[in-house]
Amino acid sequence: MDMINWDDFTRVELRVGTIVAAEPFPEARRPAYRLRVDFGPEIGERKSSAQITDLYALEDLVGRQVIGVVNFPPKQIGPMRSECLVTGFYRDDGAVVLAVPDQAVPNGAKLG
């Protein structure tokens, strides 16, 4: 395990956002969805590609809160620019389980 210090951790902007749109992303190399996540008035909406198709149906995603990293530089993924990283945990079978708050919090709230 690579150890980091407190300053390293505080530089990562982990924020809560609500998924406002989810659609298929057939151009992705691995099965994925295109998400639009609202991180509140300070940050606004960000686009993300998320490899969460094993456990989540599109119709179940809109309205869910997720935790995302909002201060990575944009990354080109096929024809889209991903503007945030929606976080999750890999299961033994490779499926991704979303990292989510267990109670509703305001969009844009920072993990800290």
C-alpha positions in Angstrom: 0.0 0.0 0.0 1.4 3.4 -1.0 1.0 5.8 2.0 -0.1 9.4 1.5 -0.1 12.3 3.8 -3.1 14.4 5.0 -2.4 17.1 2.4 -2.5 14.6 -0.4 -5.9 13.5 0.7 -7.3 17.0 1.1 -6.4 17.8 -2.5 -8.9 15.2 -3.8 -12.3 16.8 -4.2 -14.7 14.0 -3.3 -18.2 15.4 -3.7 -21.8 14.2 -3.6 -23.9 14.6 -6.7 -27.2 13.3 -8.0 -27.4 11.5 -11.3 -29.7 13.6 -13.5 -29.3 11.6 -16.8 -28.1 8.1 -17.7 -27.9 6.6 -21.2 -26.1 3.7 -22.9 -22.6 4.3 -24.1 -22.1 1.8 -26.9 -18.9 3.4 -28.1 -17.0 2.5 -24.9 -14.5 -0.3 -25.1 -16.1 -2.0 -22.0 -19.8 -1.9 -21.2 -20.5 1.5 -19.7 -23.2 4.2 -19.2 -22.9 7.9 -19.9 -24.0 9.8 -16.8 -24.7 13.4 -16.1 -24.3 14.2 -12.4 -25.4 17.4 -10.6 -22.8 18.4 -8.0 -24.7 21.5 -6.9 -24.4 25.2 -7.7 -20.7 25.7 -7.1 -19.6 22.9 -9.4 -22.7 22.3 -11.7 -23.3 19.2 -13.8 -20.5 17.0 -15.0 -20.4 14.1 -17.5 -18.9 10.7 -16.6 -18.5 7.3 -18.2 -19.2 4.6 -15.6 -18.7 0.9 -16.0 -21.6 -0.1 -13.8 -23.8 -2.0 -16.2 -23.5 -5.3 -14.4 -25.4 -4.2 -11.3 -27.4 -1.1 -12.3 -30.2 -0.6 -14.9 -30.4 2.8 -16.6 -33.9 3.4 -15.2 -32.6 2.9 -11.6 -29.8 5.4 -11.8 -31.6 8.8 -12.3 -32.1 10.4 -8.9 -29.4 8.4 -7.1 -26.7 10.2 -5.2 -23.1 9.1 -5.8 -19.7 10.2 -4.7 -17.4 11.6 -7.4 -14.0 13.0 -7.8 -14.5 16.4 -9.4 -10.9 17.8 -9.7 -9.4 15.3 -12.2 -8.6 16.8 -15.6 -11.2 15.8 -18.2 -10.4 12.5 -19.9 -11.4 11.6 -23.5 -13.3 8.3 -23.5 -14.2 7.5 -27.1 -16.4 10.3 -28.4 -17.1 11.8 -24.9 -15.0 13.9 -22.4 -15.5 12.5 -19.0 -15.4 15.4 -16.5 -15.6 13.5 -13.2 -14.9 10.0 -11.8 -17.9 8.3 -10.2 -16.5 6.1 -7.4 -17.2 2.5 -6.6 -15.8 -0.7 -5.3 -14.9 -3.8 -7.4 -16.5 -7.1 -6.2 -14.6 -10.4 -6.7 -16.6 -11.0 -9.9 -15.4 -7.6 -11.4 -18.8 -5.9 -11.0 -18.6 -2.3 -9.6 -20.8 -1.3 -6.6 -21.3 2.4 -6.4 -19.9 4.4 -3.5 -22.9 6.3 -2.1 -23.9 8.2 1.0 -26.3 6.2 3.2 -28.5 9.3 3.7 -29.4 12.2 1.5 -26.9 15.2 1.6 -26.8 18.4 -0.4 -25.3 18.1 -3.9 -21.8 19.4 -3.7 -21.1 18.3 -0.1 -17.5 17.4 0.3 -16.2 14.2 1.9 -13.9 15.2 4.7 
